[in-house]
Amino acid sequence: MENTAKPEIELVEKNGEVTLSIGGEQAMQAWERDLMWASADMLCEYGHEFYEVGLGLGLSALRIARNPVTRRHTVLELFGEVEELFRTRNPGLPGSLAIERGDFFERIFALPSESVDGMFFDPALDMDVWMDKDLWARTMPEVLRVLRPGGVFVPFFSTKPELRWQYVSHFRSVRVERHPYVAYDTTEYTYGTSGDAYIQCFRKD
Ligand SMILES: C[S@@+](CC[C@H](N)C(=O)[O-])C[C@H]1O[C@@H](n2cnc3c(N)ncnc32)[C@H](O)[C@@H]1O
C-alpha cells in the first residue's frame, strides 16, 4: 500500500461476511479471526510489551491488548479511516491499547532500540513492495534492532508451507504452527478457500 495514495476504504457486511476493502482490494476479512487470535496468543507468550503493524478490523490488536500478560500494545495504522471504522465498531477499548498513525517503512527507523518483546506484522502490501529487495534489506535489521533479545517477530500467516525470504535470513530460530482454515467463498487472497495456514514466529537471539 503506498503511503501517498488515498484509496477508498469501505467496510462491507454482506451475506454474513465482513470485508475491509481498501482501494477495491480485500484488505481483511473476518473469517481470519481464529488465525489472528492464534497469532496473537503466540506473540503474547514472549513478553508484555508489543507492537503491531496494520490495524485492519483490529481482531489481532484486541486479542493482544486484552491478554492478561499485556502491559502495552501499540498498533501502527496507515489510514485514519481504518482507525475510525475500528473505533466506531469497538467502543470501550482496553487501556493497554494505543493506536498510532504512520507508515511502517518510515516509522520503524524512529522506534527505540530493544523496546518491544514482540511485533505482529500484518500490513496489506502491494506486490511491488513485497518484491522490493532493497526495502526489506533496509527494514528487517531495524525490526531486529527494535526487538529485545528473545523477542519475536510474527508476520501474518502464510497459506503456503514456506518461510518468506523477506524475513528468514535475519533470524536463526523460527517456530511454525499449522492451522487449518476455511475462508469465504468470495476470498481472493488465499491459495484456495480452505487448507492449512502456517503461523511463523521468528525469534531474536
Ligand atoms: C490485513 S489488515 C490487518 C488485519 C488485522 N491483523 C486484524 O486482525 O484485523 C492490514 C492493515 O495494514 C494497514 N497498512 C498497510 N500498509 C501499511 C503500512 N505501510 N504501515 C502501517 N499500516 C499499513 C492497512 O491500512 C490495513 O488496515
The ligand as a MOL file (V3000), in Angstrom:
LIG
                    3D

  0  0  0     0  0            999 V3000
M  V30 BEGIN CTAB
M  V30 COUNTS 27 29 0 0 0
M  V30 BEGIN ATOM
M  V30 1 C -4.7020 -7.1720 6.7970 0
M  V30 2 S -5.0970 -5.6620 7.6080 0 CHG=1
M  V30 3 C -4.6900 -6.0010 9.2740 0
M  V30 4 C -5.6230 -7.0120 9.9030 0
M  V30 5 C -5.5100 -7.1520 11.4050 0
M  V30 6 N -4.4240 -8.0160 11.7790 0
M  V30 7 C -6.7930 -7.6530 12.0100 0
M  V30 8 O -6.7550 -8.5730 12.8390 0
M  V30 9 O -7.8610 -7.1420 11.6550 0 CHG=-1
M  V30 10 C -3.8100 -4.6290 7.0340 0
M  V30 11 C -3.8000 -3.2100 7.5690 0
M  V30 12 O -2.4840 -2.6810 7.3800 0
M  V30 13 C -2.5770 -1.3240 7.0370 0
M  V30 14 N -1.3200 -0.9400 6.3590 0
M  V30 15 C -0.9690 -1.1710 5.0780 0
M  V30 16 N 0.2600 -0.7080 4.8200 0
M  V30 17 C 0.7230 -0.1710 5.9840 0
M  V30 18 C 1.9280 0.4770 6.3550 0
M  V30 19 N 2.9140 0.6600 5.4540 0
M  V30 20 N 2.0640 0.9200 7.6230 0
M  V30 21 C 1.0540 0.7540 8.5170 0
M  V30 22 N -0.1190 0.1380 8.2240 0
M  V30 23 C -0.2910 -0.3220 6.9730 0
M  V30 24 C -3.8140 -1.2800 6.1710 0
M  V30 25 O -4.3340 0.0260 6.0730 0
M  V30 26 C -4.7450 -2.2470 6.8890 0
M  V30 27 O -5.5320 -1.5950 7.8500 0
M  V30 END ATOM
M  V30 BEGIN BOND
M  V30 1 1 1 2
M  V30 2 1 2 3
M  V30 3 1 2 10
M  V30 4 1 3 4
M  V30 5 1 4 5
M  V30 6 1 5 6
M  V30 7 1 5 7
M  V30 8 2 7 8
M  V30 9 1 7 9
M  V30 10 1 10 11
M  V30 11 1 11 12
M  V30 12 1 11 26
M  V30 13 1 12 13
M  V30 14 1 13 14
M  V30 15 1 13 24
M  V30 16 1 14 15
M  V30 17 1 14 23
M  V30 18 2 15 16
M  V30 19 1 16 17
M  V30 20 1 17 18
M  V30 21 2 17 23
M  V30 22 1 18 19
M  V30 23 2 18 20
M  V30 24 1 20 21
M  V30 25 2 21 22
M  V30 26 1 22 23
M  V30 27 1 24 25
M  V30 28 1 24 26
M  V30 29 1 26 27
M  V30 END BOND
M  V30 END CTAB
M  END
